[in-house]
């Protein structure tokens, strides 16, 4: 397994792979890997086969964090990540630094960003208005540096996946977007690197996200013809806000393709929510 830090070295190697017609899959991550990330590696390997190449990137991208967010304390453990990647069969870790990804930015000499202007306005984009500009920019750069045939993302970041699909389509990237299912803990909590922030009591409180989604599913089972959105929002919000350590950021029911808000909750609608548990902000989603 190789570890590459320089952007130009990564791109030179990727160009060699392309000349030799090797299939390449990219798994973009911010590191501090868990079983959810490793499931993406296994999906990438399944798709490119034993003769293909799986590249996992590790980069905590500063442009997708607002100044008040957790960039400086985002969990990092490269030695542990490297061991996990080796065991999972990753061929190359691409772990650039900020200068490699945004050359000259500190000196005011970097000014190009990729912006999706429709799907990112609400939900995460409403709460974190600069977030998706950073995501689309860094992923576009990773695509150009690794030159993958396919890229594998997790379904937990539902809106992110929808925006990246749109970017790939709109900008004609010759890349297949693969979105793999969310991996959960046995009690239902979606795996996330930020779960590390939770105290023991907050970890129990965090189950309110998956419980809220289950409440919505049960309501829809009792009313298969659908319900007005507020008839679902109100009971779910009450449950979440009844927990002293939990605070609902947003709860929405949207079309899974357009992300447009829905007036009625029907089968096939995407439920997406963000909840603060203590100071930690967690997201989740499900197709009802």
C-alpha positions as CSV (number, residue, x, y, z in Angstrom):
1,X,0.0,0.0,0.0
2,X,1.3,3.4,-1.0
3,X,0.9,6.7,0.8
4,X,1.0,9.8,-1.3
5,X,1.0,13.4,0.0
6,X,1.9,15.5,-3.0
7,X,-0.9,16.4,-5.4
8,X,1.4,16.3,-8.5
9,X,2.7,12.9,-7.5
10,X,-0.9,11.6,-7.2
11,X,-1.9,13.0,-10.6
12,X,1.2,11.5,-12.3
13,X,0.5,8.1,-10.9
14,X,-3.2,8.4,-11.9
15,X,-2.2,9.3,-15.5
16,X,0.0,6.2,-15.6
17,X,-3.0,4.1,-14.4
18,X,-5.2,5.6,-17.1
19,X,-2.6,4.8,-19.8
20,X,-2.6,1.2,-18.7
21,X,-6.4,1.0,-18.6
22,X,-6.6,0.1,-14.9
23,X,-9.9,0.6,-13.2
24,X,-9.7,3.0,-10.3
25,X,-12.2,3.7,-7.5
26,X,-11.9,6.6,-5.1
27,X,-13.3,6.7,-1.6
28,X,-13.1,10.3,-0.3
29,X,-12.9,10.7,3.5
30,X,-11.8,13.1,6.2
31,X,-10.1,10.3,8.1
32,X,-10.7,9.0,11.6
33,X,-12.0,5.9,9.8
34,X,-14.7,3.6,11.2
35,X,-16.7,0.6,9.9
36,X,-18.8,2.9,7.7
37,X,-15.8,4.1,5.8
38,X,-14.5,0.6,5.5
39,X,-17.8,-0.6,4.0
40,X,-17.2,2.0,1.2
41,X,-13.7,0.5,0.6
42,X,-15.3,-3.0,0.3
43,X,-17.9,-1.7,-2.1
44,X,-15.2,0.0,-4.2
45,X,-13.2,-3.2,-4.3
46,X,-16.2,-5.2,-5.3
47,X,-16.8,-3.0,-8.2
48,X,-13.3,-2.7,-9.6
49,X,-12.3,-6.3,-8.8
50,X,-9.0,-7.7,-7.5
51,X,-7.1,-6.3,-10.5
52,X,-8.5,-2.8,-10.0
53,X,-7.2,-0.1,-7.7
54,X,-8.8,1.5,-4.6
55,X,-7.6,4.9,-3.6
56,X,-8.8,6.3,-0.2
57,X,-8.2,10.0,0.4
58,X,-7.8,11.5,3.9
59,X,-8.1,15.2,4.0
60,X,-9.9,17.4,6.6
61,X,-11.0,20.0,4.1
62,X,-10.9,23.5,5.7
63,X,-13.2,25.2,3.1
64,X,-16.2,23.1,4.1
65,X,-16.0,24.4,7.8
66,X,-17.4,27.7,8.9
67,X,-15.2,29.7,11.3
68,X,-17.2,28.7,14.4
69,X,-17.2,24.9,13.5
70,X,-15.0,22.1,14.6
71,X,-12.1,22.2,12.1
72,X,-9.3,22.4,14.7
73,X,-10.7,19.6,16.8
74,X,-12.0,17.3,14.2
75,X,-10.6,13.9,15.2
76,X,-7.5,12.8,13.4
77,X,-5.4,9.6,13.8
78,X,-3.4,8.9,10.6
79,X,-1.4,6.0,12.1
80,X,-4.7,4.1,13.0
81,X,-6.2,5.0,9.6
82,X,-3.3,3.6,7.8
83,X,-3.5,0.3,9.6
84,X,-7.2,0.1,8.9
85,X,-6.6,0.8,5.2
86,X,-4.0,-1.8,4.9
87,X,-6.3,-4.4,6.5
88,X,-9.1,-3.4,4.2
89,X,-7.1,-3.8,1.1
90,X,-6.7,-0.1,0.1
91,X,-4.0,0.3,-2.6
92,X,-3.2,4.0,-2.2
93,X,-3.9,6.5,0.6
94,X,-3.8,10.0,-0.8
95,X,-3.3,12.4,2.2
96,X,-2.5,15.9,1.0
97,X,-2.0,19.0,3.2
98,X,-3.7,22.3,2.7
99,X,-0.9,23.7,0.5
100,X,-1.2,20.7,-1.9
101,X,-5.0,21.2,-2.2
102,X,-5.2,25.0,-2.1
103,X,-1.8,26.3,-3.3
104,X,-1.2,29.9,-2.4
105,X,-4.5,30.3,-0.5
106,X,-2.8,31.7,2.6
107,X,-1.2,34.3,0.5
108,X,-4.4,35.2,-1.3
109,X,-3.4,33.5,-4.5
110,X,-6.2,30.9,-4.6
111,X,-9.7,32.1,-5.8
112,X,-11.4,29.3,-7.7
113,X,-14.3,27.3,-6.3
114,X,-17.0,25.0,-7.6
115,X,-20.5,26.1,-6.6
116,X,-23.8,24.2,-7.1
117,X,-26.6,26.8,-6.9
118,X,-29.9,24.9,-6.4
119,X,-29.7,21.7,-4.4
120,X,-27.5,23.2,-1.7
121,X,-29.7,26.1,-0.7
122,X,-31.7,24.4,2.1
123,X,-31.2,21.8,4.7
124,X,-27.5,21.6,5.4
125,X,-26.9,24.5,3.1
126,X,-29.4,26.6,5.0
127,X,-27.7,26.0,8.3
128,X,-24.1,25.9,6.9
129,X,-24.2,28.3,3.9
130,X,-20.5,27.9,2.9
131,X,-20.3,24.1,3.5
132,X,-21.2,22.7,0.1
133,X,-19.0,25.1,-1.8
134,X,-16.1,23.5,0.0
135,X,-17.4,20.0,-0.6
136,X,-17.9,20.4,-4.3
137,X,-14.6,22.1,-4.7
138,X,-12.5,19.6,-2.9
139,X,-14.3,16.6,-4.5
140,X,-13.8,18.1,-8.0
141,X,-10.1,18.5,-7.2
142,X,-9.9,14.9,-6.0
143,X,-11.5,13.7,-9.2
144,X,-8.9,15.6,-11.2
145,X,-6.0,14.3,-9.2
146,X,-7.0,10.6,-8.8
147,X,-8.9,10.3,-12.2
148,X,-11.2,7.5,-10.9
149,X,-13.6,5.6,-12.9
150,X,-16.0,5.5,-10.0
151,X,-16.3,7.2,-6.6
152,X,-18.0,5.7,-3.5
153,X,-19.8,7.9,-0.9
154,X,-22.0,7.0,2.0
155,X,-25.8,7.6,2.2
156,X,-25.7,9.3,5.6
157,X,-24.6,12.5,3.8
158,X,-27.7,12.4,1.6
159,X,-27.8,16.0,0.4
160,X,-24.1,15.9,-0.3
161,X,-24.5,12.8,-2.5
162,X,-27.3,14.5,-4.4
163,X,-25.2,17.6,-5.0
164,X,-22.2,15.7,-6.1
165,X,-24.3,13.7,-8.5
166,X,-25.5,17.0,-10.0
167,X,-22.0,18.3,-10.2
168,X,-20.8,15.1,-12.0
169,X,-23.7,15.4,-14.5
170,X,-23.5,19.2,-15.0
171,X,-19.7,19.3,-15.4
172,X,-19.4,16.1,-17.4
173,X,-17.1,14.3,-15.1
174,X,-16.6,10.7,-16.6
175,X,-17.2,9.2,-13.2
176,X,-19.8,6.8,-11.9
177,X,-21.2,8.0,-8.5
178,X,-21.9,5.1,-6.1
179,X,-23.8,5.8,-2.9
180,X,-23.6,3.0,-0.4
181,X,-26.0,2.4,2.5
182,X,-25.5,4.0,5.9
183,X,-23.7,1.7,8.4
184,X,-25.2,1.9,11.8
185,X,-24.3,0.8,15.3
186,X,-26.3,-2.2,16.7
187,X,-28.6,0.3,18.5
188,X,-29.3,2.2,15.3
189,X,-27.0,5.3,15.6
190,X,-25.5,6.1,12.2
191,X,-21.7,5.7,12.4
192,X,-19.9,9.1,12.3
193,X,-16.4,10.3,13.2
194,X,-18.1,13.0,15.3
195,X,-19.7,10.3,17.5
196,X,-16.3,10.5,19.3
197,X,-17.4,13.8,20.8
198,X,-20.3,12.4,22.7
199,X,-20.2,11.6,26.4
200,X,-21.7,8.4,27.6
201,X,-25.1,10.1,28.4
202,X,-25.0,12.1,25.1
203,X,-24.4,8.8,23.2
204,X,-27.7,7.5,24.7
205,X,-29.4,10.7,23.8
206,X,-28.2,10.5,20.2
207,X,-30.5,7.6,19.6
208,X,-33.3,10.1,19.4
209,X,-32.4,10.6,15.7
210,X,-33.0,7.0,14.7
211,X,-36.0,6.9,17.0
212,X,-37.5,10.0,15.4
213,X,-37.2,8.3,12.0
214,X,-38.9,5.2,13.3
215,X,-41.8,7.3,14.6
216,X,-42.2,8.8,11.1
217,X,-42.2,5.3,9.6
218,X,-44.8,4.1,12.0
219,X,-47.1,7.1,11.3
220,X,-46.8,6.5,7.6
221,X,-47.6,2.8,8.1
222,X,-50.8,3.8,9.8
223,X,-51.6,6.3,7.1
224,X,-50.3,4.8,3.8
225,X,-52.1,7.4,1.8
226,X,-49.9,10.0,3.3
227,X,-50.1,12.8,5.9
228,X,-49.7,16.6,5.9
229,X,-46.1,17.3,6.7
230,X,-46.9,19.1,10.0
231,X,-48.7,16.0,11.2
232,X,-45.4,14.2,11.2
233,X,-43.0,17.0,12.0
234,X,-44.8,17.9,15.2
235,X,-44.6,14.5,17.0
236,X,-41.0,13.9,15.8
237,X,-39.9,17.3,16.9
238,X,-41.6,16.9,20.3
239,X,-39.7,13.6,20.9
240,X,-36.4,15.1,20.0
241,X,-36.8,18.3,22.0
242,X,-38.1,16.4,25.0
243,X,-34.5,15.2,25.6
244,X,-32.7,17.8,27.7
245,X,-29.4,17.4,25.8
246,X,-31.0,17.4,22.3
247,X,-31.9,20.3,20.2
248,X,-33.5,20.0,16.7
249,X,-31.7,22.0,14.0
250,X,-33.9,21.0,11.1
251,X,-36.3,18.3,10.1
252,X,-37.5,18.1,6.5
253,X,-39.4,15.8,4.1
254,X,-38.1,16.3,0.5
255,X,-38.2,14.7,-2.9
256,X,-35.2,12.4,-3.1
257,X,-34.1,13.7,-6.5
258,X,-34.9,17.4,-6.5
259,X,-34.7,18.0,-2.7
260,X,-37.8,20.1,-3.0
261,X,-39.9,20.2,0.3
262,X,-43.0,18.1,0.2
263,X,-46.4,19.2,1.5
264,X,-47.4,15.6,2.3
265,X,-45.4,12.7,3.7
266,X,-45.9,9.8,1.4
267,X,-44.0,6.5,0.7
268,X,-40.8,7.4,-1.2
269,X,-40.3,10.7,0.5
270,X,-36.8,11.4,2.0
271,X,-36.7,12.3,5.6
272,X,-33.6,14.2,6.7
273,X,-32.7,15.8,10.0
274,X,-30.0,17.4,12.0
275,X,-29.9,17.4,15.8
276,X,-27.5,19.0,18.3
277,X,-26.7,16.5,21.1
278,X,-24.9,18.7,23.6
279,X,-22.4,20.6,21.4
280,X,-22.2,17.9,18.7
281,X,-24.3,18.2,15.6
282,X,-25.4,14.9,14.1
283,X,-27.3,14.3,10.8
284,X,-29.3,11.3,9.5
285,X,-31.8,10.5,6.9
286,X,-34.0,7.7,5.6
287,X,-36.3,7.0,2.6
288,X,-39.8,6.4,4.1
